[in-house]
Amino acid sequence: MDKQDFCHSCGHKDSCQEIYSKVGNAKGPSVLAQVLAAFLLPLLVFVGSLAAVKYALAKLVSSEELQTALSVGAALLAAFLSVLAVRSVGAKSK
């Protein structure tokens, strides 16, 4: 079903279009930095720390399975700490 057909047959089409119009015209601060910090930063921290710990453990631990397990654990911890840091900075800014 086409979007136009769906909206045309909807009983709430007038109020729905009005809400989207109001939201689209709303003025406010950009949330781009907050979205990037909330979603992209933990992912980047996880991938970066996973690679760094895996590289560091390659010289210390001979077992590939143990290297992987320790690397993933350390990366999860680093990502969790980055989420906590973002939350605390966000809470202080409010």
C-alpha positions in Angstrom: 0.0 0.0 0.0 1.3 3.4 -0.9 2.0 5.9 1.8 -0.5 8.4 0.3 -3.2 5.7 0.2 -2.5 4.8 3.8 -2.8 8.4 5.0 -5.8 9.1 2.8 -7.8 6.3 4.4 -6.7 7.0 8.0 -9.2 8.6 10.4 -6.4 10.6 12.1 -4.7 11.9 9.0 -5.4 15.6 9.9 -4.1 15.5 13.4 -1.2 13.3 12.4 -0.1 15.7 9.7 -0.5 18.6 12.1 1.8 17.0 14.7 4.5 16.2 12.1 4.2 19.8 10.9 4.7 21.1 14.4 7.6 18.8 15.1 9.3 19.6 11.8 9.0 23.4 12.5 10.1 23.2 16.1 13.2 25.2 17.0 15.7 23.9 19.5 19.3 22.9 20.1 20.8 20.2 17.9 21.0 16.8 19.5 23.6 15.5 17.0 26.4 15.6 19.6 24.3 13.8 22.2 23.3 11.1 19.7 26.8 10.5 18.6 28.1 10.4 22.2 25.3 8.0 23.3 25.4 5.6 20.4 28.6 5.9 18.4 31.2 6.6 21.2 30.6 3.3 23.1 30.8 1.3 19.8 34.1 3.0 18.9 35.5 2.5 22.4 34.5 -1.2 22.2 36.2 -1.8 18.8 39.3 0.3 19.7 39.8 -1.4 23.1 39.2 -4.8 21.6 41.9 -4.3 19.0 44.3 -2.7 21.5 43.9 -5.4 24.2 44.0 -8.2 21.6 47.3 -6.7 20.3 48.8 -6.4 23.8 47.7 -9.9 24.9 49.3 -11.5 21.8 52.7 -11.0 23.4 51.6 -12.2 26.8 49.2 -15.0 26.3 49.8 -17.9 24.0 46.2 -19.3 23.9 44.1 -17.8 21.2 40.9 -18.6 23.0 42.1 -16.9 26.2 43.2 -13.9 24.3 39.8 -13.6 22.7 37.9 -14.0 26.0 40.1 -11.5 27.8 39.9 -9.0 24.9 36.1 -9.2 24.7 35.8 -8.8 28.5 38.1 -5.8 28.6 36.3 -4.2 25.6 32.9 -4.7 27.2 34.2 -3.2 30.4 35.6 -0.2 28.6 32.4 0.3 26.6 30.4 0.1 29.9 32.6 2.7 31.5 32.3 5.0 28.5 28.5 4.7 28.8 28.7 5.6 32.5 31.0 8.6 31.7 28.6 9.9 29.0 25.7 9.6 31.5 27.5 11.4 34.2 28.6 14.2 31.9 25.0 14.4 30.6 23.6 14.5 34.1 26.0 17.3 35.2 25.2 19.4 32.1 21.4 19.4 33.0 
